[in-house]
Amino acid sequence: MAVWAICNQKGGVAKTTTVVSLASLLAQKGEPVLMLDLDPHGSLTTYLGYDPDSIETSIYTLFQQLDNTPKEAILKSLKKTRHDNIFLLPASTAMATLDRQLGAQQGKGLVIRKTLSFFKDRFKHVLIDCPPMLGVLMINALAACDKLIIPVQTEFLSLKGLEHMLHTVSMINHSRRSALPYFIVPTMHDGRTKAAIDCLAELHKRYGDNVWQSFVPVDIGFREASKLGLPLPEMSPDSAGTRAYKQLLNMLTEPEVSISNG
């Protein structure tokens, strides 16, 4: 089971869009895909038709039973979506209180890793939508994943958020058995502007092979798709955004792909 965390300590860089788009493309291949929404804002949960303010069973439920999360609670939290082969462990806005609730409790960083062990024979791919802040939820995602995807908008303020994210990865690597491979995905790229072109060049200069050689362009279709609650690959299979994510997925799933751990 491949577990990918889509993460950045800056908001608004297309994390949820990346999760939804990649999941949709995988599902179109007939592969059941599991998505986890670890962001208390619940953007992914809302996108897929659930209300994070009122949902009864969610990822929050799993953290409430930290010492012994029963299989029944995990399965009850798993939600079907209206999209074939796409399943969701949704967010609840109550997740925003977890850092304060859990304090220094043992095992709080491994809840998601233990939860995913129940699904290892059911799903080939798991995609985790992470919150844009360092805390117990992000720690859980980084402890559970085997590949980190970092969407970065090609504008210079995003470079600072990327620095924070990579500092977090460095800290996490001290507690992992092996260094976490990470991959930077330029997003929302407007090739008509010099600022975006210069930022993309700076990404490649600073981070070299850790940066995807292509990019996800600005595409108004993403906004229209989210309004309809549809992944862009489902709504508009031939759009520029869909083509970009197809390229990205092909690269990520190639057996020979090698991603540096920096």
C-alpha positions as CSV (number, residue, x, y, z in Angstrom):
1,M,0.0,0.0,0.0
2,A,1.5,3.3,-1.1
3,V,0.8,6.2,1.3
4,W,1.3,9.7,0.0
5,A,1.1,12.8,2.3
6,I,0.3,16.0,0.4
7,C,1.6,18.7,2.7
8,N,2.9,22.3,3.0
9,Q,3.1,24.7,6.0
10,K,1.5,27.4,3.8
11,G,-2.2,27.4,2.9
12,G,-3.6,28.0,-0.5
13,V,-1.1,26.1,-2.5
14,A,-3.4,23.4,-4.0
15,K,-3.0,20.6,-1.5
16,T,-6.6,19.6,-1.6
17,T,-6.7,20.0,-5.4
18,T,-3.7,17.7,-5.7
19,V,-5.2,15.1,-3.5
20,V,-8.6,15.1,-5.3
21,S,-7.0,15.1,-8.8
22,L,-4.5,12.3,-8.2
23,A,-7.2,10.2,-6.4
24,S,-9.6,10.6,-9.3
25,L,-7.0,9.5,-11.8
26,L,-6.1,6.5,-9.8
27,A,-9.8,5.6,-9.3
28,Q,-10.3,5.8,-13.1
29,K,-7.8,2.9,-13.4
30,G,-10.2,0.8,-11.3
31,E,-8.1,1.0,-8.2
32,P,-9.9,1.7,-4.9
33,V,-8.4,4.9,-3.3
34,L,-8.5,6.0,0.3
35,M,-8.3,9.7,1.1
36,L,-7.7,11.1,4.6
37,D,-8.6,14.7,5.5
38,L,-6.4,15.7,8.4
39,D,-7.1,19.4,8.0
40,P,-9.6,20.7,10.7
41,H,-10.9,23.1,8.1
42,G,-12.3,20.1,6.2
43,S,-11.9,21.3,2.7
44,L,-11.5,17.8,1.3
45,T,-14.4,16.6,3.4
46,T,-16.6,19.4,2.1
47,Y,-15.5,18.8,-1.5
48,L,-16.7,15.2,-1.3
49,G,-20.1,16.1,0.1
50,Y,-19.8,15.8,3.9
51,D,-20.1,18.6,6.5
52,P,-17.1,18.7,8.9
53,D,-19.2,20.8,11.4
54,S,-21.8,18.1,11.9
55,I,-20.3,14.8,10.9
56,E,-20.7,12.1,13.5
57,T,-17.8,9.8,12.9
58,S,-14.5,11.0,11.6
59,I,-10.8,11.0,12.1
60,Y,-11.5,12.9,15.3
61,T,-13.3,9.8,16.6
62,L,-10.2,7.7,16.1
63,F,-8.1,10.1,18.2
64,Q,-10.7,10.1,21.0
65,Q,-10.0,6.4,21.4
66,L,-6.2,6.8,21.4
67,D,-5.3,3.9,23.7
68,N,-7.4,1.3,21.8
69,T,-9.0,2.3,18.6
70,P,-11.4,-0.6,17.7
71,K,-11.8,-1.8,14.2
72,E,-15.5,-1.1,14.3
73,A,-14.8,2.6,15.0
74,I,-12.4,2.8,12.1
75,L,-14.8,1.1,9.7
76,K,-17.6,3.3,10.8
77,S,-15.5,6.4,10.1
78,L,-14.9,5.2,6.5
79,K,-17.2,7.0,4.1
80,K,-18.2,6.1,0.6
81,T,-18.3,9.0,-1.9
82,R,-20.4,9.5,-5.0
83,H,-17.3,8.8,-7.1
84,D,-16.5,5.2,-8.1
85,N,-13.5,3.7,-6.2
86,I,-13.0,6.8,-4.0
87,F,-13.4,6.5,-0.2
88,L,-12.8,9.0,2.6
89,L,-11.8,9.2,6.2
90,P,-13.3,12.7,6.8
91,A,-12.3,15.6,9.0
92,S,-14.2,17.1,11.8
93,T,-13.7,20.7,12.9
94,A,-13.2,19.4,16.4
95,M,-9.8,18.1,15.3
96,A,-8.5,21.6,15.9
97,T,-8.6,20.9,19.6
98,L,-6.5,17.7,19.5
99,D,-3.2,19.3,20.3
100,R,-4.6,20.7,23.5
101,Q,-6.6,17.6,24.4
102,L,-3.9,15.0,23.9
103,G,-1.0,16.9,25.5
104,A,1.9,14.6,26.1
105,Q,0.0,11.3,25.7
106,Q,2.0,8.4,24.4
107,G,1.2,7.1,21.0
108,K,-0.6,10.2,19.8
109,G,1.7,10.5,16.7
110,L,0.9,7.0,15.4
111,V,-2.9,7.0,15.3
112,I,-3.1,7.3,11.5
113,R,-0.3,4.8,10.9
114,K,-2.1,2.2,13.1
115,T,-5.5,3.0,11.4
116,L,-4.0,2.5,7.9
117,S,-2.8,-1.0,9.0
118,F,-6.5,-2.1,8.9
119,F,-6.7,-1.1,5.2
120,K,-3.4,-2.5,3.8
121,D,-5.2,-5.3,1.9
122,R,-8.1,-3.1,0.7
123,F,-6.4,-0.1,-0.8
124,K,-3.4,0.2,-3.1
125,H,-3.1,3.9,-2.7
126,V,-3.8,6.2,0.3
127,L,-3.6,10.0,-0.1
128,I,-3.5,12.3,3.0
129,D,-4.5,15.9,2.9
130,C,-2.6,17.6,5.6
131,P,-3.2,20.8,7.7
132,P,-1.0,23.8,7.0
133,M,0.4,23.9,10.5
134,L,2.8,21.8,12.5
135,G,1.0,19.8,15.2
136,V,-0.2,16.3,16.1
137,L,-2.1,15.9,12.8
138,M,0.8,16.8,10.6
139,I,3.1,14.6,12.7
140,N,0.7,11.7,12.2
141,A,0.7,12.2,8.4
142,L,4.5,12.3,8.2
143,A,4.8,9.2,10.4
144,A,2.3,7.2,8.3
145,C,3.4,8.1,4.8
146,D,6.2,6.6,2.6
147,K,6.3,9.6,0.2
148,L,5.8,13.3,0.8
149,I,4.4,15.5,-2.0
150,I,4.8,19.3,-1.4
151,P,2.7,21.5,-3.6
152,V,4.3,24.9,-3.9
153,Q,2.6,27.9,-5.7
154,T,5.1,29.6,-8.0
155,E,5.2,32.9,-6.1
156,F,8.0,34.0,-3.8
157,L,6.0,34.0,-0.6
158,S,5.5,30.3,-1.0
159,L,9.3,29.7,-0.9
160,K,9.3,30.7,2.8
161,G,6.5,28.2,3.6
162,L,8.6,25.5,1.7
163,E,11.6,26.3,3.9
164,H,9.5,25.7,7.0
165,M,8.1,22.5,5.6
166,L,11.6,21.1,4.8
167,H,12.8,22.0,8.3
168,T,9.9,20.0,9.7
169,V,10.9,17.0,7.5
170,S,14.4,17.3,8.8
171,M,13.1,17.1,12.4
172,I,10.8,14.1,11.5
173,N,13.6,12.2,9.9
174,H,15.3,12.0,13.3
175,S,12.5,9.8,14.6
176,R,11.9,7.7,11.4
177,R,13.7,4.5,10.6
178,S,14.6,5.9,7.2
179,A,14.6,9.5,5.7
180,L,11.3,10.5,4.2
181,P,11.5,11.0,0.4
182,Y,10.0,14.3,-0.6
183,F,8.9,15.8,-3.9
184,I,8.1,19.4,-4.7
185,V,5.3,20.0,-7.2
186,P,5.0,23.6,-8.6
187,T,1.3,24.6,-8.7
188,M,-0.9,27.4,-9.9
189,H,1.8,28.4,-12.3
190,D,1.1,31.3,-14.6
191,G,3.7,31.2,-17.3
192,R,2.6,34.7,-18.6
193,T,4.2,36.4,-15.6
194,K,7.9,37.0,-15.0
195,A,7.4,36.6,-11.2
196,A,6.1,33.0,-11.7
197,I,8.8,32.2,-14.2
198,D,11.5,33.5,-11.9
199,C,10.0,31.6,-8.9
200,L,9.9,28.3,-10.9
201,A,13.6,28.8,-11.9
202,E,14.5,29.5,-8.2
203,L,12.8,26.3,-7.1
204,H,14.9,24.3,-9.5
205,K,18.0,26.1,-8.6
206,R,17.6,25.6,-4.8
207,Y,16.1,22.1,-4.7
208,G,17.3,20.4,-8.0
209,D,16.1,16.8,-8.4
210,N,13.5,17.2,-5.7
211,V,11.4,19.4,-7.9
212,W,9.1,17.9,-10.6
213,Q,10.3,18.9,-14.0
214,S,6.9,20.1,-15.1
215,F,4.2,22.1,-13.2
216,V,0.4,22.4,-12.7
217,P,-0.8,25.5,-14.5
218,V,-3.4,28.0,-13.6
219,D,-6.7,26.5,-14.8
220,I,-10.1,28.0,-14.1
221,G,-11.5,24.5,-14.4
222,F,-10.3,23.7,-10.9
223,R,-12.6,26.4,-9.5
224,E,-15.5,25.2,-11.5
225,A,-14.9,21.6,-10.5
226,S,-14.7,22.4,-6.8
227,K,-18.0,24.3,-7.0
228,L,-19.7,21.2,-8.5
229,G,-17.9,18.8,-6.0
230,L,-16.2,17.0,-8.9
231,P,-12.6,16.2,-9.5
232,L,-11.3,18.1,-12.5
233,P,-10.2,14.8,-14.3
234,E,-13.8,13.7,-14.0
235,M,-15.4,17.0,-15.1
236,S,-12.9,17.9,-17.8
237,P,-10.6,15.0,-18.8
238,D,-8.8,17.0,-21.5
239,S,-8.2,20.2,-19.6
240,A,-4.7,21.6,-19.0
241,G,-4.9,20.9,-15.3
242,T,-5.9,17.3,-15.8
243,R,-3.1,16.7,-18.3
244,A,-0.6,18.1,-15.8
245,Y,-1.8,15.8,-13.0
246,K,-1.8,12.8,-15.4
247,Q,1.9,13.6,-16.1
248,L,2.6,13.9,-12.4
249,L,0.8,10.6,-11.5
250,N,2.7,8.8,-14.3
251,M,5.9,10.0,-12.9
252,L,5.0,9.1,-9.3
253,T,3.9,5.6,-10.1
254,E,6.8,4.6,-12.4
255,P,8.7,1.8,-10.8
256,E,12.0,3.4,-11.6
257,V,11.1,6.9,-10.1
258,S,13.7,7.9,-7.7
259,I,13.0,10.8,-5.3
260,S,15.7,12.2,-3.1
261,N,15.4,12.6,0.6
262,G,17.5,15.7,0.4
